[in-house]
Amino acid sequence: MFVAGATARSREAVLRVREMCDQELKGGSRLKVIDIYQQPELARANQIVATPTLIKDFPRPVRRYIGNLANIAGQFTGLDLLTREKIAV
């Protein structure tokens, strides 16, 4: 997940993603938070144009979600984390 500094919006997005991972994926995920101000080279390499941006890279295909992740229930469909059954990532 790419964020821009320690803003309220960044903290809220990270909190929502961690909550989603803890509640729905039961530890079957890994979250890496990257501050684009501290690591701008990673932002360029991943073509980040807005924050917060969550990148799901496994299972394939790679998916990106931009925004504060306020609609946690809808995120699984958008990130392809659900098919007919939940799958652990």
Phi, psi and omega per residue, in radians:
M1 nan 2.287 3.111
F2 -1.777 2.276 3.111
V3 -2.266 2.875 3.127
A4 -1.998 1.566 3.110
G5 1.311 -2.998 -3.094
A6 -1.725 0.858 -3.134
T7 -1.393 2.900 3.096
A8 -1.064 -0.696 3.132
R9 -1.113 -0.731 3.112
S10 -1.119 -0.812 3.140
R11 -1.074 -0.720 3.130
E12 -1.103 -0.759 -3.132
A13 -1.137 -0.755 3.125
V14 -1.114 -0.752 3.114
L15 -1.040 -0.774 -3.140
R16 -1.114 -0.732 3.139
V17 -1.167 -0.755 3.113
R18 -1.085 -0.724 3.108
E19 -1.082 -0.772 3.122
M20 -1.073 -0.790 -3.137
C21 -1.124 -0.782 -3.117
D22 -1.146 -0.775 -3.052
Q23 -1.383 -0.718 -2.996
E24 -1.733 -0.576 -3.074
L25 -1.782 -0.095 3.021
K26 0.837 0.868 3.085
G27 1.407 0.054 -3.125
G28 -1.575 0.563 -3.125
S29 -2.560 2.916 3.090
R30 -2.337 2.236 -3.131
L31 -1.963 2.201 3.067
K32 -2.053 2.157 -3.122
V33 -1.817 2.205 -3.108
I34 -2.123 2.155 3.084
D35 -1.525 2.080 -3.071
I36 -1.161 -0.359 3.093
Y37 -1.324 -0.557 -3.134
Q38 -1.527 -0.476 -3.122
Q39 -2.349 1.146 -3.091
P40 -1.097 -0.475 3.127
E41 -1.121 -0.605 3.088
L42 -1.233 -0.620 3.080
A43 -1.108 -0.775 3.108
R44 -1.128 -0.796 -3.102
A45 -1.085 -0.560 -3.130
N46 -1.703 0.132 3.098
Q47 0.937 0.860 3.124
I48 -1.432 2.135 -3.131
V49 -1.984 -0.218 3.125
A50 -2.626 2.704 3.092
T51 -2.299 2.708 -0.091
P52 -1.279 2.561 3.069
T53 -2.221 2.192 3.074
L54 -1.826 2.248 3.097
I55 -1.996 2.117 3.052
K56 -1.770 2.031 -3.084
D57 -1.882 -0.124 3.076
F58 -2.560 2.364 -0.030
P59 -1.266 2.766 3.127
R60 -1.138 2.645 0.082
P61 -1.418 2.792 3.084
V62 -1.151 2.372 3.116
R63 -2.240 2.593 3.089
R64 -2.149 2.463 3.044
Y65 -2.277 2.203 -3.122
I66 -1.956 2.226 3.123
G67 2.430 -2.993 -3.036
N68 -1.571 0.025 3.086
L69 1.066 0.616 -3.116
A70 -1.148 -0.524 -3.122
N71 -1.701 1.309 -3.054
I72 -1.034 -0.721 -3.103
A73 -1.048 -0.642 -3.117
G74 -1.424 -0.163 -3.065
Q75 -1.207 -0.569 -3.080
F76 -1.133 -0.662 3.086
T77 -1.180 -0.807 -3.125
G78 -1.137 -0.490 -3.127
L79 -1.732 0.100 -3.128
D80 1.011 0.632 3.086
L81 -1.592 -0.162 3.090
L82 -2.113 2.409 2.904
T83 -2.028 -2.133 3.037
R84 -1.411 -0.406 3.101
E85 -2.294 2.759 3.063
K86 -1.228 2.482 3.052
I87 -2.144 2.459 3.123
A88 -1.430 2.404 3.133
V89 -1.841 nan nan
